[in-house]
Amino acid sequence: MCRPGYHVHSHCTKSTFTSCVPCIDSTFLDEPSGKTTCNNCTTCDPGLGLKVKQPCTPSSDTVCGTLEGFYCLDPTKDGCRAAQRHSSCKPGQYINHTGTTSTDTVCSDCTGDTYSDGSLAACQPHTQCDTLKLQQIKPGTHWSDSECGPQISPIATLIFAVVLGVLAVIAAVTTAAIMKRRRRKHQRSCNSSHVTTRA
């Protein structure tokens, strides 16, 4: 047998010892062996969420680790054979536990008057517009904050209503005057036509 990192070049005979040569070209043997060829080194496939953790040597296989943002689905003694991307939390959820190389991200739902866009480590309380002396334009949800705007005073509201009322009255009077003028014009036209016919 040959020691780790070597394979048999020629077996022993009655008069000769076993001849061993090193593993080359991305091959290895990690234990004493009578094999005449070495094993191919493992390839860490990025498509499976893997990267090289320890490179292959003649006496040890490649050890694969997980890419950033992935966790191991198929662990080995020292590394990983397949990994998956960490789950993303949805709007209305917060990151309860951040994913590691061995565990997925854990998401939890926001409750009460709080919100999160899915990227926060804790749900945030809704902005209280009245404490900022602002008016709430849009109430908060579990996935968005409250929207605040400047407060409109009762006097401003009253003035706005009066202005709208005056504009409405002016529009109504103008429309009535235009309609009356059209009727008169139409009536004159009819009278003129009637006189012409009689003559």
Phi, psi and omega in degrees: 000154178255151180286166180307140181092355182229152174234164183287125175270318174209136182287157180292155175235185179297337186241356182228154175278163172298138178256126182243146175228153184291152172289137180225174173054059175058042174232161182206162166219120188261010177208161178304137187208153173259014182288148180267353176226155177267162178279147176289140178292145177292141175260129178273105187275116177301332178296339176260012179077026185246155173218164180286122176266315174224126182291158179291143173233169178302335183249006178209145180283165174298140172252123181263143173241179182269147173291161176301132179086009179238159173229152187284130175263331185229080183287150173245185182302314183245347186213222187210145179257335180204142182226165180224148181294143177300144177295149175257134178285146182272161172305136185097356178237157175237163181278104181286315176224125179290139179297148177241188178289344182241351181227151180278163174294141177250124181254147175226153182280145173288148179229164177063209181271059180227165181210161174203145177271004179102350182252001185266151179276351176203147177290142181260144178291146177297145174294129177269101186300321184296327179291338177264008182059040177238166179259139179283121179269321182218128180291153179287154174237183178287347180243000178210153181280165174295151175250127183247155176215173180297142179286142177258121183288156179303323181295317179297321179297317180296314179300317179300317180294318180296315179300316178299318180298315180298316179299321179295318180295314179301317180297319181294315180296315179300315179298317180297318180296318179297317180295319181295317180297319180296321180296317180298315180299318180294321181293316178300318181298319180294317181296317180297319180295323182292318181294318180298320181295318181293324179292000000 
